[in-house]
Amino acid sequence: MSQQGYVATPPYSQAQPGMGGYPAGFGSAPSQPLYRQYGGPPQSFPAPPTGKDTCLWSPIPPVDLLFLLVLVYIYSTEAPQLRYTSMQYVIVRLHSCSVLKVDHPPLAFPAGPGPVQSPQAPPTSHLTQQQFQTAPPTAMGHPPMGPHSSQMAHPQSPLAGPTMAGPQSMGGPPPMGGMGRPFPGPPPPGAGGFQQPGPGAAGPPGHPQQLQALLPTMQPLLVQTQVIEDDQAKRGGQVYTTNLRGQVPPLVTTDYTVQDQGNASPRFMRCTTYSFPCTADLAKQCQVPLATIIKPFATVPKNETPMYVVNHGETGPIRCNRCKAYMCPYMQFTDGGRRYQCGFCNCVNEVPAFYFQHLDHMGKRVDFYERPELSLGSYEFAATLDYCKNNKPASPPAYIFMIDVSYANIKSGLVRLVCDELKTLLDNLPREDGAESSMVKVGFVTYNKILHFYNVKSALAQPQMMVVSDTAEMFVPLLDGFLVNFQESRAVINNLLDQIPDMFADTNESETVFAPVIQAGVEALKAAECSGKLFIFHSSIPTAEAPGKLKNRDDKKLINTEKEKTLFQPQKAVYEQLSKDCVSQGCSVDLFLFPSQYVDIATMGDVATHTGGSVFKYSNFQVERDGQHFLSDLRKDVEKAIGFDAIMRVRTSTGFRATDFFGAIHMNNTTDVEMAAVDCDKAVTVEFKHDDTLSEETGALMQCALLYTTISGQRRLRIHNLSLNCSAQLSELYKSCETDALINFFAKSAYRAMLNQPLKTVKEILVNQAAHMLACYRKNCASPSAASQLILPDAMKVFPVYLNSLLKTGPLVGSAELSTDDRAHQRLSTTAMGVEDTQLLLYPRLIPLHNMDVASDVVPTPVRCSEERLTDAGMFLLENGCSLFLWLGQACPPEVIQSIFNVPSLAHVPIDLRSLPELDNPQSQKLRSIIDSLLDQRPSSMKLMIVKQKDRSEIMFRQHLVEDKGLHGGASYMDFLCYVHREIRQVLT
């Protein structure tokens, strides 16, 4: 056991501290009618001294509002050029007339065009209530108001799970179900629920039915970027110690350092709430999902302690005799150290003689700080032969590169690009820390309608090709010489990589196979008795006569119908069995696709998803334009930290258990999570349910145990432990919620549900469950307030903006303008994402660069993801982990364009700019530094796209401005808040 640099600190079991609040600030005045400048001096509103909730709006004096509406109507009809000015005046008056009720910390409130005074007007209720009761315009994207639609909480809810308390406790219609377990039967009737906006214009300004149109013109009060800034200011740069049970960690966007003192780092485990309800009834009442997102191989920063490996020799890890939980900080030693009581099942076990140690006066072992498994939340055990297949030591894994050499890939230059890159990339195969070279073996296959295997044994002068044309009965024609050590066979491999592009240069074969390619990889690993990964470079739908042949089933007529879900359902039969074979052998599949048309990613990518692999897509690939983007992805994929042939089990203390799992996984039973491979970017989301009452005194404990094979062929157990609070008070649950983890759960559960239910039903259920969560908080936890006020828990105040973004994502939009393959690709990719990645995907970072300090190393603070934050003279960088845009305003100063692009004006910036020129000036170097740092932080590469204001390419950029109305359907943030508020009121009435 390595103990170098290991310093333990006092035990983790201390009292739960009080919850802190979020400081608040206010934005600045708009600089011009359409775009608004970010920044400005902060202002603040006085807040009432009590309570723990946040209110969005309070009533507005009717006389004031009536006067303002008349003013707007006159100016808008008689003097259209004054329309915007009059609307701005209305906004200022609305701000000054309303009472901003913030009982916990004050929220950010963007300032209007002029100074805003602290509101003093006494609240009245009827007018603001009317705003939420009036039927909104069709163009707003919401259904007409009326009695609450029964289908929003249909008894036969298509997604089963915890339900809200009945009408006796909550009022309103029957509750909806949780996510993820579809019920049989038809979808709920009716047209209610959250509707996507349709085309059409609103009526004349000031029209009574357009009263609610004023609300979207107001800046939303719940500023997501402000919440991130506040958490960074409060907890950024600090050491987060894990010695407190149920401690809520910093946001995923905050820069912090973790010191493990008994609970796993939030980099490894992050929960939707850190205070579980004590009973199942409370869980059903609040409908907050009880889940944790586990990223077993999460990257640990260099300034944090690496994982310790504990080796007990042939005895192996110490485990509870009853529940099989591994030794951890939750075991209580008794009888002078001779016995220990399991913290999970309370079973009393004998301490093995070799493990005995005396207890101190506090009842703690005297070697407590010398053993990571007693004082840390995360550590590893060296596994014995009992944990290996067939009781044989594991072998180092193998990487097999399988290249589609059909006409399309040869013509595009892809085959030559891959072969040239592999000559240097194979020197960077993953290796154990301190090892001189990698122990990973490599093999090579090329294919079109038939497969070509290559013997690259080091003793050969030239590589040898062996052809398998019978794809129905796949076999590997050679054993010795196919999987080799790269260092030993370098010369032969480089010779092969030089020959492959020329060997197939004159091919006219356009048909390909796919399933037999994967089957060949599985057979090769099986023959070598090792696990491994297949890197498949493929370009077209497999149409050759062979197992797994696919047909084009991309039917746009199915969109927005009951059968739309079939577009995302993988074609079973061959591919389903193929996934099982891959997992059984520990064979992970990484798929690099280069399609020029539909390839059925829903089916082809399904094998990769179920084997812990990834799918990369490069549409209409061109080497000059997309080559560096693809090579960056390939390098990251080959070099990343990874474990193979993995099985994960999540154990819990008595009273609750793990019931559902989401991720790039396969499950043969209800408890064992099987992964052919798990890398540093993959996460598994686990949902929990009660099976008994939880104790406030002992809390809730969970342990994730991952058995896997290392890159050097060692079998290990990686253990992560986490302890949570339990409470009979719903207010504690809401106070301990973690919004980023919540939206990860909602996204994964919705994307799985869409395989079995119409998209409309899935979206209705998402909104309905959110409404029930917030309605339960308002009824049971919030201080009394007018029904017209939107009350949100402080810990969930930006949840609506994330949920609205989720509803506008490609998989859930249901637009014929979006490619079916693109939608399927995003659905599959999100399935295995961790909390950081889903947070960024659903709320991209919009970074202003025109005012950046070139002398500082700090990246400029992101602004709200809305068109209103753009400026004509500005330059903004937008990234969401998948896409990277550099937006240039029409009035961007020529000197800035010159310093960045080395051209005299914006008009001279080329549309197909492939990379930023390397210029020797501070602005150019600063921009390049920012982009490089963002690319280093993300799991995959992002191709930089230059976007000019008002150009056609701006459409792609604007669809990521998630606070605005969606280009392919979906409400703006403000519209969505109005809609959610109505749903909450329907639940409560």
Steps between C-alpha positions, in 0.01 A plus 500: 500500500642831395477766767729761355360842565198357680376731773178421677295743701227473765211260434221589262204444733428852615186706522335639187573871464236755414423576141650812355323730259591655170604864486334700229581776261324678219576550135530823310285708271462397137734688270281479188153380402580141399828402662601572855843543654600279790645657814431809700490596866297273727179604665292323758149482636428471868372154588260396776688343789339155520429193287698283265336545165516716193207685345513604139215749474257674731178684413507830311262789574227476235470872440868533418496203268181609323652842438815346365313265267301788355826688451654205320195459277499868398871515429503168319212586266548874446881510515647158425850638519443565872377148567819373658544813712149467640552133576820581686307753706245233586777270615644767729159570648435130546830472683430794722137407571553134581613375837797268469460251782821318576493333838838331492777664293402774254509401135664670206269752334622667180461874505283682250594795285496731796555486875263261673385592846435251772135396473274632769152460356270275702410183310159435352416167352229498238686650203810286519282196546316597185829504312548134575136406447447673168529277193841571351540561129559207269835641396622469856515126461267402785162329508186698581420532867207331657439212738820309559542239229446155638757352271773690682452267793326206347465195725652292221804724486737354245795546731450334832664586827447706815180699496387813669282491803136469408243775487456474875851623564585706196177575322464504128494215252645154544878501504732401221747217513875511524727456205634188343252212539241512221152369567321311224201653331425797278643846566292746703216656300461863419729773383601656827845534642798685379469585132768621267455849355350516158529768235292810520515848641355640814204737484526877520691629804278572791229259390336345810588147390862606453547616857742222571714608207648758736659231712744364241635852447610510863840366586457174696590542863659160541833559331687174449836666444457700820448182700822360353690820574371511857600141571842560347546813712383322814668160463745535211867437574417342835566152633186289516543244776273196498480437874138615537206272435249640253716798409389666174807547274585805290347525153669308221597834346689610812877457524574323828741247651374183668654355815368150559416451868254212494255565215564472127585814309207657311710439190422130552150515651247784487142471629172662404448578869725454801213451744276204425141496631455252782194329354372389162190714550712814527691398188175452309368829626795712387581304181863612511695214341733331747805420292876521479719544195813285527809567289733224624806606299457877522821691436663621821690834479873487558469695824278232656610170652492210251316176569667273758527128435454267800644150464406234756681229309338162445238577765343765281276793603315476831122487454186469707391137524134584440468785245853471356573871543871579499692641796441874516478791747141401591603179678481532881763301693400349835620252762843653522546481123415130466170560322345757273139587427415558135358847438285368215322196645600523872647150493776440760810342344822359642815693417759274330807441712736673257274806497459535879592830663425650841254785552581834659298673773254624235431149372699561184774274370847636572595439137200695373709757311736239360232305312329673205202262518424626853550874450436575132190502285672364187776240465584176321556140604728264312274210399588133538449215253150454639406823320640384161325307225553126537733577791775593254704822515374765261699597190579852381231632264534542123406783262383394153480764225241410236501725190225519240688505165195544278498752215365790710776484762778456245376791289460737799857431615382364833685167470833670439435748780428221751802294396737798520370594844530150645875496437550756776184449704590145598795635697245659736297194593384518863742362757524462876657787693875454500500236224750550216266372233142388454408133534202542266521279192383622159347341190380619159206415273381659176162425344232582244281204398771265629749517786880509480705399805870583526789305648744758639720269706836662575696219331343575160666717238164592346146492642279217377132536401240229558153541350169378647222524243240288681351770722213273611739272692757741633832368630853631555738338251810541716585514868875547526595833346163675496516663846854623566700740713542823304854565619614157389323509162538869422680452169250247364202708616634820343559306179138382505364849566699631204360231270129504590403826318678389181370145525138616462561815295319365194204342680148553366329311781235715665307238701613420853427263785490601866377233742757243376775755567404521867457124515854458364636723775318302767633172361855636493484608865341172596781306332760713678314463833506872569270801503542803279357769278407523132563828318274485194525764224184466291323716239170353377197295591587127471316379190712200399342158534617395845368472856398844624405641159294818549237680298429870487211562740533878531137601442432868572127430487529327838612818678241626750302177473457201728759310296777759526658295777578225249760728340710473815442135580795287390434210267531198725590143404867496394603819679338412829688171513815676389480736798470206740799326339710816528420553868562135581849521348582848632505641146418871481412665166593856406334602175633781278236576235556705183157499334386694197141382550283305746683209666256400779708609799218381726598143408870527420573707809299275730780243523750771596263638762441165667870414512625817671623646172443829318357612167673780307332649194651713221238570233621560143858456614774693323862452603593869460198624696438226758829310521643669809167476682485125438866441591457689829209274590699190404801601709290572806312175457811285471690666784225532764502310829285189480409172669376183329267210564330685783216405733351755738278443802339780705425401860294706742418503869168357614185689403569571134662338197613565145218427256587652164816568300575730203822506302725327247434169672348156463301317768428128510327534838364775722815560708818447297600781264721355226731714290738364240705811578464813710713808438555833673208666320225241556246528780221277629186657647342289775148553637401391852167406657392438857424154629481605866527803725834680515649627823595863551766389745687254277427665165523328162817324388597382154803320364596460135733205436649471150694186408713557188820414314769769486688602188786275614280196558453519878160427654393768748203619702433873505285607796307826541302570820250776575287584802187715484267654755144382551219726612130492569482864393451569131669836540830324573468297182437806283778693671746223414404457134763518226351639179778385267457140615121527478508603135744219421245253635209663315691506170601135514161378614323702230734379227438141601124550527479641148575151365161383626278808519408788267721805544198710590421269790858499622513881502166526679623267772825695542314826554237336718757343731684830529171675583422244770848538651464875521137488612591269786772741609264795487228325699718338765814710529454856372378790708142615422470717190254603233402231252626719219859475620735240353684347794810287442736332747829683525695189396280454190456857385663434160336161450233642262759636256672160485172318454392735223835443328452125525159527335660688210780248437506322167373161621189652662417779253337290231587717202533377141777757452732299726681192377377176655861384532599821680214458744585135561867588545426759769268258677763228510778739605301647788425154638854465638568863593604617843351798681754750367433404139118512519514834681711653224299338222172640634637845588794593274764750605476832314830679562543868402845554350488863384579631849739225609806591702793374293732530800290266716498121497132494598237410242237779473184433699227342284178693448143375470436285198265738321498720192452800726856463626653530154629838381559622148856595586563184701680171458367195687616143541226238556571140600284214624749213507405390146506823297724807508399828333680832471229763433601833349270803511448716191665798666797307637794747490737448204802509732361201692438309175852585385658380825307171503470400133768712332246647254391867475126463571219259588408461134843351430473228766454176301185298562684168493773603743657173615723626777595827659825644362785502749575869537751657733274748680336492846138476380564211264705311758239558770218370277702195401581436867130513593402262220779256583402495868137427410599218266722345769210493747252322272473124439491544123641752257293792375546642151515880505236664280520869410157666494432852373196690616210482250668228289322173424746312720362692797199264509715219639638735764163637608348161569737481799367824656282298733325786679341609171221338305623185326560514126353152453231536766504567871410791725722777625609488862246762604214327317594174663502657846145623438394155390660320795342749737155424361563128540605550862185698573287229341658243731431717804138588414 
